[in-house]
Amino acid sequence: MGRGVGSAHTSETGELLGAMREPGPLFEALRKSSFRSRFRLREKEVRYLQRKGMESVLKEARMFVSTRLSAARPANDGKQTPMRNHPVFIAQHATATCCRGCLEQWHGIPRGRSLTGAEEEYIVSFIHRWLMENRPEASDQTDLMGRPPGSSRSPGLFDDSSICT
């Protein structure tokens, strides 16, 4: 099976969800990925996040997920998420929520069917967590794993040989 596959879950409304992974272990695997751990907010994205505020940026994240990822076969899948110029785009690449291939490979959310509303919120929650951990105000705090930011980024269980396929 692909990286990141866990057990099937149901939402609070009873929707069957893909085999999504628990956030803690998945974030740990993403931190150990040489590709995913390279992503950082640049000054432009930091200013945007500060000017707009987290709530507004998360509304934009929901819109990006809905319009660029939610379809069973999104247009330009694997290339639909730019690599810069918006904090959500950076977070999507860092959290492997950038395309349906990465969602399947890392999160266990299968391609070929539309995302459920609960899966869209799951994706936005990963983006939110990454933004919270990587915003400038968080730089003097520990991450949600209890470590200083940037620590323990050694190679891990997952191989990055197929990125955004």
N, C-alpha and C positions, 0 to 999 in steps of 0.2 A: 504494500500500500504506500501511498505518497506520504511525504512528511506532514506532520500536523494532524493526522486523522485520529479522531477520538471516538467517543460513543455518540449515538444519536440522542438528541434532546428534543423536548417539546417545550413550546412557549407557554406563558401563563394562560393563553387562550386555547391551548391544545394543538397549535400548529406543529406538524412534524418538521423539525429543523435538520439541516445537514449534520454530519458527524463533527460538530464544532468542538474545538479543544477548550480546556479550561484556560482562562487568561494568564494565570501565574506561570505555569510551565511554558506556555507559548511565548510569553514575553521574555522569559529566560533564554529560550532557543533563539529568538530574534536578536537578542543582545549578543549572542555568541556567533551569529552569522557575520562573516567578514563583509558581505555586501550590505546587509540591512543595518548594521551598526555604524556604517559610514555616514548615514544621513544626519544632517544637522540643519537647524534653522539658520539661515543667513540673516544679515541685518535687515534686508528688505522684508523678509517674512516675519521677523520679530516685530518690526514697526507696524506691519499690517495687523498682526495679532493684537498688539497693544492698542492700536487706533480703533479697531472694530470691536474688540472684546471677545472673550471665549464664546459667549452665547451666540453672537452673530456668526462667528466662524463655524460653529457647530451646525447652525442652520444651513450654511453653505455646504458643509460636509454632507448633510442629509440630501441636499439637492444634487451634489456631485454623484453620490452613491446611487440615488434614484435614477438619474439620467444617464450615467456612464457605466454602471455596473449591474443594475437590476435586471435587465433583459436577459432572456435565456441565451442569446447570442449577440452580445453588444457589438456595435460597429467598432472596427479597429481594435478588437480585443488584444491586449498585450501591449498596445501603444496608445491607449486612450488617456492615460494619466501623465501629464507633463512632469518633468523631473525637477522643476523649480518654479519660482514666482508666486506661490501660494502656500501657506503653512499646511493646508490640508493635503496638497500633493506630496509634500515632503513626508508627512506622517503616513500617507498611504503606502509609499515605497518602503518606509522604515518598518511598517507593520504588515507588509505583504497583503494589503487590501487594495492594491492598485489595479488588478485585472482578475478575470475569472480563473485564469490559470493559477495565479498565486493564491487566490482564495481556496481553490481546490487542493493545491499542494500543501499549503501551510495550515489552513483552517478546516479542511475537510468539507467545504461547501461545494457540492458538485456543479459542474458546468451543465449546460443544456436545458436548464429550467430557470424560470424567473426566480429571483430572490423573494423570500417572504418578508413581510414587514418586520418580523422579529429578527431575521438575519440582517436586514438593513440596519437596525438599531444595534445589533451586535458589532457590526463593522464600525459604525460611528463611535461606539464605546471604546474600541481599540484606538481609533484616531484620537479621541478625547484623552485617553490615558497617556498616549505617547506625547501629545501636546503639553499636558500637565507636567509630565516628567522632564520635558526638554525645553520648556519656556525659560527665559533668563532668570526669572524670579526663583526658579527651582534649583539654580546652580549651586546654592550654598546648603542644600538639603540633601538628605539621602533619597534614593529612588524608592519605589514601592516594594522593592525586594530588601530594603534596609541597608543598601550599599551606597557609598558615594557615587554620584554620576560618573560614568566613564570607567568604573572599576570592573574587573573580572570579565574582560571581553575576549577570553581565550577561545580557540576553535572548539566547536561543539559537535553535537550529534548530527547536525544537518549540513548537507553539501549544497553550495550555491552554484553548481555547475549549470543548472538551467534556470535562468533568471527571466521572469516575465515571458514565458513561452506561450 
